[in-house]
Amino acid sequence: MEVAAVRAALWAVSDKQAALVVTMTVQQGLSTADRIGEALLAVRRDKRRAFLHDVVLDMLGGARSLGELDFARACRRRGLPEPTRQAVRRGGDGRYYLDVWWEPWHLVVEIDGIHHAWVDNVVSDALRHNEVAISGDTVLRLPLLGLRVAEDAFFEQIERALADAGWRAAA
């Protein structure tokens, strides 16, 4: 499966499509980021090899969607500290994952795809958000649409929240 995913990614029309192929393979439980990374090691020369290497590294770091990959790249571009991704928390209804968590600064960013607007998810998302806030972390929500149309405005808020919590950008 992982060889097929890597080959499909290499043949994809765009980098975005290539990233989608490998992230969907992991998202759907068909393979793991480790195994895709191992299959990618067999690729000696391809214009997309370095890009896919970065995607696999982000997935190994916890990114599980294109939005999370885009977010990780934007953080690096802006010089933000590396967060923990997919941090596990326990709540009343079991275990859940935080998309992005800067533990030293008590900041959580939830990257919301369209499924977060579905009726089935609105209440459970709000309950998880409240639990995280009650535990002392600040929670910022970043809808994927916001990442696409107002990236700078959302990242200004993220940077302000980190700075307010004591983070200082490298000089």
Buried (B, 14 or more C-beta within 10 A) or exposed (E): EBBEBBEBBBEBEEBEEBBBBBBBBBEEEBBBBEBBBBBBEEBEEBEBBEBBBBBBEBBBBBBBBBBBBBBBBBBEEBEBEEBBBBBEBEBEEEEBBBBBBBEEBBBBBBBBBEEBEEEEBEEEBEBBBEBBEEEEBBBBBBBBEBBEEEBEEBBEEBBEBBEEBEBEEEE
